[in-house]
């Protein structure tokens, strides 16, 4: 049965100093477990002194809590990215009775009045009983620059308007697509003018009131390091697969950690603003590579929020991406989103590959949906490219400003074939390659020297203009014009400037063929704009680099490798001579495609997926950040770290104790199926010693349950007759104080005819998958692929799983998978049925049960114990090794902690390496 949750927003007024903050702590792990210093839930302060936070709590449960004032860390960045000891000073509410709350409904808002003043009665509780509809649900859009144009006159008066060319020239369509929603924008104000401290509140108020924009004001020195230093200097080249291993002087490039720190600082500033604006039910949509760690900062505070992220530029191959020193942290930040969007499947494939190879997570697919399970949450991956707002261009055609410019250009280039190009002045746009191809055309076909014009617009971007690239382009233009130009004809019209909208549309309309040659690019919407601008004539043609994302969607485009000047020159010749009827037919098809894939439809589809995103697999209640986003510590509802003190307390009070312990990954230091590690894995010496001492106590019954063979377990536990052992997931077992191995089923009566055919299938996959091998067991087979290429191994395992399920459909065996392995075993015999047999053999039901395991096969034990022991008679601790979605109630982080736990039980005292303040308190009680 799925556990229901209520989204509770706590609000309290409190006056604090600049070095203090308010936290909430209470009777549940979701509320910090009465540990305000280490695990208190942080509230966020608004401008009016009101502190608030939203937390997901189990529905129908009673909670007690109080507010506390703690000393802030030296800086939030220090907390996230250094070994900060955390806050130390503490002031709590002093009234005797705790604040109380019983959750109900989908969402609640708790107004607790003033700090340290008890709010009696239920009037403070506002129950939100219905799901917010689309018009009521706030959408917070976070992007680096607000889509706002700002101006200041000579008198110092500011004026603002929407920037229609923002968001990759999709701002108009974007605003239309969200016009039926309540939207708040968060970003920096794009201005070259200095904003004084006195002007900030006035500008912020005007932008918020008129445009629903919340501007961020960040020092220019910080923004320079952030944008030009890290975003454009580090991320942009790598994400476009241009790696600068050496600088312009030939010296090895060194990474500047300071730029990464600034990147995080700016992302955290965005996070604080978004959290301040967030309210129950709101959705958050983050745009582009400037804010890739922002989802991680938000997830820390807004555990149940629906967070979408869309990357507008390419995602590089995993080999290129791995160059980044902070590669894990960026991935972890992105995977804190509920939904991640990419323009093309190629980019998605590269992202999934990076996740597999760097984070060792596996992708999932179901009914056309791609996802990743990470940190106990399911992250949906979406492939859908942005479009344009066609009406903006079709309506502009009839305006006088466009018609005047168009008329002038047509007169100037009358009788000429016009090649047009609009690119950023950036080396990745391949302008030099375009000029080389054009020069090749004029050399090889002399008649075109006076008939063809290349009208090239290069838009300089301050952060990306390199003087050597600029000089190379200018010199090529000069050379071509000097070689082939005449007093009446200039072959290359080169404009190095921004191009206003009206001029852009007019240029599209006189251009006979759009000519774009990037060496690496994102979607690039210029061809879409061109097609709509020439819809009435139907004469537009496209010569596009195969590295432009949109080239695959447009059937009329000639897709070519920009590094081949001869083929590019031939393509120009081809489009000049192309049959006009063919041109119009292809133009119509592509125009219809552009008109059916608009910005508005993209937004509608993306937000629909974001609204329905499953957030999360198990509701995240606490996210504590250790040494950065890559070191995330996660706890889930009903699933918390095992308290050694609680186990010890229960152990002491019980005289019928049962231990059920997994082998690999629980008593051994690795659960890997790497062949060497798998072969040599054996329990820690401390583990063996602790088990021996526990087995000497006749009140303890101990079983080791493993997937290993009887031979392996006999070699490790053969001398310890007091310990029971189960091999091959319980098919074979040896009871405590016994020397004989027994079986849950008579082997002779089993249908084993499937083994030969399954073994042959596994052999065929093994031959094709380097690094894989087959483990043959008495009553099962395991295919290990942890030593294979990560992506190929996973892919082969999925193929084999489906293959085997088809073959074994009518048999009594099943196919199960884990990390790096696939196993075929008998369906009716597993660790769960073995636990049933063990409990049935005991004279009385145990009053203490400790069950620990680390993988899929141990879930059978957890599930059985969860449904077959009476809680009033038995205290049951089901525990995973490692944090993961599980039927277990607790977790320990590593097998070393399992060893320390067993050691604590043998000595009847807490071990310092696993204890905590709450452990000590519980033990004393």
N, C-alpha and C positions, 0 to 999 in steps of 0.2 A: 504494500500500500504506500502510495506517495505521500510524504509528509508535507502538510500545508504550511505556508509561511505568511506572516503579516509584515509589511514594510512599515516600520515605526520611525517617525521623525520626532526627535526630542528637541525641545527648545527651552532655553533658560537665559535670563538676563544676569549678567555678571560684570563687575568692574575689575579689570586686571591691569597690571603694569605691562610694559613692552616685553618683559622677560617671562611672562606667565601665560599659561593657556588653561582652558577648562577641559577636563576629561570626565567620562562617565564610567563607573565601575559597579558591578552588581552580581547577582546570584547565578549567572550563567556565563559560560565561556564567551558567548556572543557579546556580553557586557563586561568583559575583562576579568570575570571570575574573582571579584573583590581584590584585584591586584592593580590599583590605579597607576602605580609607577611604571610597571613593565608592560601591562597589557590593557591599560585603560583606553577606552575608545575616544579618540580625539574629536573635539567639536571644532567647528569653524566659526570665526567671528564675522558678523556683518558690520556695516558702518555704524549702526545704531546701538552697538553693545550687546546685541542678541547673539547667543551662541547656539549652534544647531548641528545635528548629525542625523543621518538616516541609517537604520540597522534592520536587517531581516531577522525576525524572531519567530519561533514556532507558534502557530496559531493555537489558541485555547490554553495557553500555559501562563501561570502566574510568575511574575518577576519582581524582584526587589532591587533597588539601586539607589545610589546617591551621586552627586556631582563633587568633583575634587578640582582644586587649583594646583597645578604642578609647574615647576620651573621649566621653561623651554630649553631645548638643547641649544648649543651654541649657534647652530643654524640648521635648518631643515636639510640642507644639502649634506651637512656633516652626518646627520642621522642616517641618511640614505647611503652615503658612499664612504663612510669611515667607521672605524670601530669605536663609535661613541658610546660611553657607558650609559647614556640616557639621562632623563631628569632625576633629580635626587630630592629636592624639597617638596613638601606635600601639605596642603590644607584641605580638609574635607568638611562637608556639612556636619554641624555639631548636634542637631536635634536627634532625639533618641530613636524615633520611629523611622524606618527606612521608607523611601518613596515606593509605591506599589503600583503594579500594572498587570492587568490580564488582557492578553492580546485577542483580537477578534477581527474578522473581515479581511479585506485585501490590504488595506493601508490605514494607518492611524497617525494622528498628529497630537503630540503631547506638549502642551504649554505649561511648563513648570514654574512660571512666575520668576521670582528672584532667587538667586543663589543663597542657600542657607536659610531660606524661609519656606517652611513646609506648606505645600499646596494641597489642602484637603478637598475631598469630594471628587466627583467624576466630571465636573464642569470643565476641567482643564483638558479633557480628552475629546478630540474630534475624530469620529469614525468616518472613514471614506469607504462607503459601501459598494460603489459601482466602479467599473473600469472606466478610466478616462477615455472619452472619444477623441478622434483625431484632432478636432479643433481645439480641445482643451489641453492636450498633451504637449508640453513644451518641448521644442527641439532646439538644443544648443549646438551651434555650429562653431567649431574652433578651427581657425586657419591662420597662417602666419600674418598675412596682411588683410585688414578689413577691406571689403569691396567699396571703399569710400574715396572720393577725390576731395582733397582739402586745399583751400586757398586762404591767403591772408592779404588784406589790402594795405595800403600805405598808412592807414590809421590804426593798424593792428587788429582789425575786425576779421574774425574767421568766418568762412562759408564752407558748406559741405554739400556734396551730392553723390548719388550712386555712381560707381565706376563700372560702366557697361562692359569694359574689356577685362575686368578682373576675373579670377578663377579660370584662367586659360581661355579668356574671351567668352565664357559661358554665363556671365553674371546675370544677364537679362533672363535667359531661360531658367536659370537656377532660381531666381527670385519668383518667377511665375510658378515654378513647380512646387514651391513651398508657400504659395500665397494663401492657402486655406489652413495654414498652421500658425500657431503662436511660436515665433522664432526669435532667438537671441543669438547675436553674433559676437564672437570673442576673437580679438586679434590686435595687432599693433596698428596705430594710425600711420598710414603711408604718407609721410610728409618730409620734406627736406628742411622745413622751418623748425627752429627751436621752440619748444613748448615750455613756458615757465611753470613753476610749481603753482603759482596763483591761477594760471589758466586751466590746469588739469581738471578741477572739479566742474568748471563751467563747460568745458568741451565735452567731458564725460556725460554731463547731464543732457546737453543738446543732442549728442549722438544717440543716447539711450532713448530720449523722448521721441525724436523724429525718425530714427532709423533702427531702433532696437539693437543698437551696437554698443558693446562694452569695450572701449579701447584700453589697451595696455600701454603704459609709458615706461619704456626701458631705456636706460642710458645708451647713447649712441655708441660709446666705446664697446659696450657689451654686445650690442646688435651687430657691430662690425665683426667682432670675433665669432659671433654666433652664425651670421648669415654668410659673409664672405669667407670667414675662416673655416668653419666646420661644414656648413651646409653645402656651399659651393666649392670650397677648397678640398674637402674630404669626401663627402657623400656623393655629390654630383658626378665627379669623374668615375668613381667606383661603380655607381649604379648605372652608368652608361658604359661600363667595361673599358674604361680608359685608366690604366694604372700608372701612376707616376712613381716609379721605383727610384728615379733620380731627378734632381732639380735641374734648372737650366744651366747650371755650372758643371753638371756631370757628377755631383756629389750625391751619395745615397740619401734619399728623403727620410726624415725622421718624423715620427708622429708626435704631435704636441698634445700631451695630456690636458693641458690647460684649456684647449678648445673643447674637448669632450666635457670637461667640467662646466664650461659656460653653456654648452648645449643642454645639459641637464638643468642648470639653473633657470634658463629661459623656459624650458618645458614645465618646470615646477611653478613658475610664475603663472603660466597658463592654467595649470591645475588648480591653483588657489582661486583664480577667477571663476573657473567653471564650477567648482564646488560651491562657491558663494552664490552662484545663480541657480544651482540645481535645486529642484523640488521633487517631491514624490511623483513617480510616473514619467519624469522627463527622459528624453533620449538625447544622447550625445553623439555628434558626428564630427570626427576629426579628419582633417584633410592634409595629406602629403607628407613628404619626407622631413620637413622641418620639425614635426611633432611626433616622431615615432616612439618616444618613450613616455609620452603623455598618458596613453591608456594605463600604463603601470602605476603612475602616480594617482590617477583617478580611482583605479580599482582598489587601491589601499584604503581609500575613504568611502567609496561608493560601491560596496561589494555586490549589490544586486542590480546595478544600473546597466541599461542596455547601451553599450558603447560601440559605435561603428567607426571604422577607419577605412579611408580610401587612398590608395597610392596612385598619383597621377603620372609618375615617371616609371620607367622600366625597373623590374627587379633583376639584378644581375645573376649570372650563373653562380652556383654554390662555390666554385673554385675562385671566382673573382670576389665574391662576398666575403670569403674566409680571410681575406687580407686584412679586414678591419679588426683591430685589437679588441673592440667592444662588441664583437659580433653576437655573443650570447645575450648581452644585455639589451641590445636592440630587438632581437627576436622575442625575448621574454616580455619586453614592453609591449610589442605589437600583439602578442598572444594574450595579453590582458583584455583585449577587445572581445566583444561578443561576435562581431562580424568584420571580416577583413576583405576589402574589394580590390581587384586588379583589373586593368583594362583588357588584358589578353591572357589566354591560357598559358602561353610561353612564360609570362612573368609568374603566374601561379605555380607552374611546374618548378621553376627555379626556387621560388620561396619554399615550397614543400620539400625540395631537395635539401635546402639549407637547414630546415627544421630537423630532418632525419639525420643529417650528417653532423650537425653541431649540437643539437639538443637531445638526440636519440629519441625523438617522438615519432609516432607513426600516424600516417594519414588514414582517414576513413572515408568511405563513400557509400551513399545509400540513396537510391532513386534520383540520381543526378546531382545530389548535394555532396560537396567535398567538405571535410572537417578534420580538425586535429584535437585530440584530447591532451590537455596540458594543465598540470596543477589541479586536477580534479574537475576541470571545466571543459565544455565542448565548444570549440571556436569554429564558426562556420566560415568557409572560404568561398568567396563569390567572384565569378568572372563576368563582368558586364562593362562595356565601355561607355564612356560619357558621349553625349552628342552635342549638337548646337541647337539654337533657337531659330529655326528656318525663317519665321516671320520677320525677324529683325533684318535679314538680308533682302528678302523679297519685297518688303515694304520700302527699304532704303533705295531701291532701284529707281523709283518714281520721284524721289526728292530732287529738288533743283540743285543742291550742292553736289550730289553724285552725277547728275546729268551734265552739269557744266564741266566737271573734271573729265568725265568720259568723252565728251565731245572734243575737248582739247587734245586728249591722248589719241583719239581716233584720227584726227586731222594730222597729228604729228607722225603717226605710224601708218598712214594710209598706204595700202598696197604691200605692207610688210606682214610677215608671219611673226607674231610676238610670243616669245617664250617668257613666262613670268615666274618669279621666285620671291617669296617673302620668308626670310629666315632670321633668327637671332644671330648676332655677330659672335658666333661660338664655333670652336674648332669641330665640335661633333656634328655641326650642320653640313659639313662637307662642301662649303661654297667653293673652295679652291678646286675640288674635284669636278664640280660643275663647270667651272671656267676652263679647266683643262679639256673636258669633253667638248665644250663649245668651240674651243680653239681647234681641236682635232677635226670637228665637222667642217669648219671654214677652210682648213688646210686641204681636206680630202675632196670637198665638193665646192669648187670655186663659185658656182652660180649662186650659192646661198650668201655670199659675202655682202651683197647689197639687198638681200631679200629677207633676211632673218635678223631679229633683234632680241637680245636677252635683256630684259628689264629686271634687274636684281636689287631688291631692297634688303639691306642688312641692318637689323635693329640692334643698336649697341646696348648691352646690359652691363652696368658698371661692375658687377661682381664677376663677370665671366670674360670680359674683353682682354685679350692678350695682345700686346703690341706686335709681336712677331706674326701672329695670325692676321691681324689687321693689315700689317705691311705686306704680307704675302698676297693677300687678296687685292689690295690696291695696285701692287706691281703687276699682277696678272691682268687686271683690267686695263692698265696702261699699255701693256705689251700688246694685247689683242687689238685695242683701238688704234694703236700706232701701226700695227701690221696690216690691218684690214679695213681701217676707217678711211673715209673720204670727207671732203668738205661738206657733202650733203648727207652723209650717213655715218652714224656712230654705232658700231655693232653691240656694244655693251653700255647700257644706261645703268650706272651704279649709284644708288642712293643709300647713304649711310646715316640713317636717321630713323626715328620712330615714324610710323605712318598713321595718320588719323583715319578714323573709320570710313569717312566718305571717300577718301583717296584709295583706301584698300578695296572697297567695293567697286569703284570705277576701274581700278587696275585689273581686278578679276574679269570685268566685263570686256575689256579689250584684249585680254590674254587668250591666245589660241590654244596654248598648252601650258599647263602648270608643271614646272620642272623643279623637283626637290630631291636632293641627294645626300641626306644625312648618313653618317657612318654608324650612328646609333641614335634612336629616338624613341619617344613614347608614342602615344596614339597619334598626335599631330592633327589638329582639326582644320588646318588651312585647306586641305582638299575638300572637306565638307562645305566650308564657306564658299569656295570657288564653284562647286557644282550648283548650289542654290542660287548664287549670283548670276549664273549663266543659264538658268533653267529655261527662260523664255526663248533663247536662241538655240539651245541644245548643241552648241558647237564646242564646248569645252572638252579638252583631252588632258590626260594625266600621265606624266612620266615620273615615277616615284621610285625611290630607293626601296629595296626589299626590306630594309631595316626600319622603315616607318610602320608603326603598328597598324594604321588604317588601310595600308596597301592590300592587305589580305581580304578586306571586306568589300573592296571596290573592284568589280569585275572589269571595268573599262581601263583600269590602270595598267600601264606597262611596268612591270616590277623587275628592276635590274640591280645588279651589284654596282654600287657607285665607284668601286675601285677599278672598274674596267672602262677607261675613257673611250675606247673604240666601240664598245657595245652601246654606251650612252649616246655617242655620236650617231650610230646607226639607228637608234630609237628615235632621235629627233627627225632624221630623214624619213623614217617610217610614218610618224604621225603627220608630217607635212603632206605626205602622199596618200594618206588613209581615205577610204571611201566616205564621203560625207554622210551617207545614209547609215553606214555602220557606226559612225561617230555618234549620230543622234540616237540610234537605238540603244547603244551602251550607256549614253548619257542619261537617258530616261530611266533605265534600270537602276543606276547608281543614285540618281536623284531621289527615286522612290525609297531606296534604302535609307538615305540620310533623313528623309522626312518621316520615316517610321521609327527611327532610332534617335529621338530628340532628347535634349537635356531633361525635359519635364518627365518623360517616360522613364528615363534612367533613375531619376530621383524617386519617383513613385515606387518603382520596383525595389530599389535599394532600401528605402525606408520601410516598405512592407516586410522585407526579410529581417530588418533590424527589430521591428516591433514583435515579430514572432520568434526571434532567436531564443533558444533555450538557455537561460542564464540562471544558474549554472547546472552542471550535472548533479552536484550536491551543493546545496546553498552555502556559499562562502560566508563565514561569519567573522573571521579575523585574518588579516593579512599583515604580518609583521615583516618589515624589511630589514635584512641583516646588512651585508656589505654591498648593497646596491640592488638594482632590479634583477640582476642575474642570480641573486642569493635569496630568492623569495621563500618565506616560510608561510605555509598555508594551513589553516584548520577549517574543518567543515562542520556543519550542523550534525550533532549526534556522533561526532568523530573527533576525539581530542587526544592529546598526548597522554600516554599511560602514566598515571601517577604511581611511582614506585612505593610511596608511603601508603597509598590506598591498598595496593596489592599486599604489602607487608602486614598491614593492619588486619586484613581479611585472612591472610595466611596464618597469623598467630592465633586467631580465634576459631580456627577450623581444625577438626581432627580427621576429616575425610577429604583428601586433596588429590586432584587429578591434573597432571601435566600432559598436554598434547602439543608436541613441538615438531615443526617441519625441520628438514635437514639442510638442503642447499639454500643459501641466502639467509638462513636463520641461525643455524649453529656453525655454518661455515662463513667465511668472509666474502664470498662472491656467489651470486646466483647466475653468473654468466654461463652461456653454453659454448664459449670459446673452448676449443677442444682440449688444449693443454690445461686451462684452469679447471675445466669440468673433470678431467681425469685425475688431477692432483688435489682437488678440493677435499679437505677433511676438517672436522670440527676443531675449534681452538682448543689448545691444551687446557686453558682455564675453563672452557665449557665442559670438557670431559670431567675435569676435577669437580666442578660444581655439581654436575649431574650425579657423580658418584656419591658425593656427600648427601645430596637430597634423597637419593635412593636408599641410603642407610636408615632413613626414618620410615618406619613401617606405616606411618599415616599417609605416606606419599605413594601414589601410583604414577609411573612415568612411562610415556610412550613416545618413541620417535617415529614419525610417519613421513615416508619419503617416496619419491618416484624412482629411486635407485634400485638396483637389483639386490637380491639376498646376499650375493657374494660381497658387494661393497659394504653393506651394513654389517655383515658378519665380521669383516676385517676390522671395522672400527668399534663395534660394540659387542663382539663375541665374548669378551672377557667380563662383561658387565651383565650378569644374569638377572640382576634386580631390575633392569630396564627392559621394558617391552619394545619391540621393534616391528614396524610394518613396512614392507617393501612393495614396490610397484603400485603405489597409491592404495595399499591395503589388500591387494590380492593375496599376497603372502604375509603372514604375521607370526611372530614368536612372542608368546606371553611372558610376563616377568617370572623369573625363577624357573623357566622352562628351557629345554634345549632343542625342542622339536619345532620345526617350521610347519605351519598349517596353512590352509587356503580357505578363502571365503566360499569358493566354488571348486568342485572337483574339476581339475584340469582336463581329465579324460572325457568329461561330458561336454566340454565347450566345443562350439563350432569354430575351428581355427582355420577353416578353408580360405578365409580372406587374407591371411598373413602373406602368402606367397604373392598374390596379385598386388597387394599394397606395397610390398617390398620392391617389386619390379617398378612400380610407378615412382617410388622414392628414388630408386637407383637412376631412373631416367632424368629426374630433376637434379640429382647429385652430380651427374656427368656434365650437366649444363650450368652448374652453379659452383664456381670455384670457391673453396673454403667451407663448403657444406659437408656433412657426413651423417650417416645413419647409426643410431644406437639401437641394437636389437635386444629386446627384453623377452622374458619367457612368455608373456601374454600381451605384448604390445610392441609398437615401433615408434621411435622418436626421430624426427628429422631436425638436425641442428644447423642453423645458418648464421650464427653470430659472427663467424669469421669471414663471411662473404661480404661483397659490396653491400652497404646498408640498404640502398634503394632497390637494387636488383634482388637481394635476398627477400625483402618484404614482398616485392612484386611476385616472385616465384612462389613464396609461401601462400599468398592469396590464390594464385592459380592452382596450386596443388590442393589447397583446402576445398575449392569448388569441385575440382576433379574427383577427389576422394569422396566427397559427400554424394556426388552422383553415383559413384561406383558402389558405395556402402549403404545406400538408401534403405534397403530392406534387411539389413543385418542388425546384430545386437551390439555393434560397436559405434563409437562416436569419434569425431575429429575435434580436438581442442588445440588452442594456440596460446603461446605466451611470448615473452620477450626473447626472440632469437630461436624459438623452437616450435615445432608442430608435432602433435602426438596423436596416434590412433590407439584407443583403449576400449575396454568393455564398458558399456554405458552403465550397467547396473552395479559396478564395483568401483568405488572411489574412496577418498578419505572420509567422506560423510558416512558412508555405510560402515566403514571401519570404526568410526566413533560410536555409531549405534551398537556395534558388537561389543566394544569395550565397556560402554555403560551397562549393557545387558549382562555382562559378566561380573559386575560389581555387586556385592551383597546389599549395599545401600547407595542411594544417590549421593554423589559427592557434594559437599557443602562449599567447596572451593574448586574452581576450574580455571586454569591458565592455558589458553590456546594461542599459539603464535605461529604465523606463517608469512610468506612473502609473495606468493604468486597466485595465478588463476586456480590451480588445483587445491589450494588451501581454502578457497571460498566455500567448498563443499562442507568443510568442518564448521566454518563460521555459521553457515546457513542452518546446519543441523542443530547446533547448540542453541541458536537463536529461537528455534521453534519447539525444542523438546525438553528443556529444563525449566522447572518452576522457579521463577525469580525469588519467591519467598523462602525457598529451601536451599537454593544454590546461588553463590556469588560467582558470576562468570565474567572473566576478562578475555575477550577475543581481541587479538592485536595483530596488526600488520607490521612488517618491517619495511619502512619507507612509506611516504605519504601518497596515497592513491585511492581512487574510488573503490569501496569495499563494503562488505556486509559486516566487517568487524567494527567494534565500537571505539577502539583505541589504536594508536600507532606508536612505534619506536622508530627512530630515524635510521638506525644501523644495527647490524648484527652484534657489534661491540656492546650496544646498550642491552641487548638480550643477555649477553654474558654477565654484565654487571648486575642486571636484575636477578639472575639466578644466584650470583654471589651474595647479593643482599639477603636473599631468602636463606641461604646456608648459614649465614652469620647472624641472622635475625636483626640486622641493623642496616640503616641506609648507607649506600655507597655515595660518596661526595660527587662522583663523576656523573651521576644521573639524578641527583636530588635537586630540589628547587625550594624556594621559600615556602610554597604551599605544601610541598612534600613534608618538610620539617614540621610545619604546623599540624598537619594531619597525623603524622607519626606520634607527636606528643599527645594528641587527643586519644 
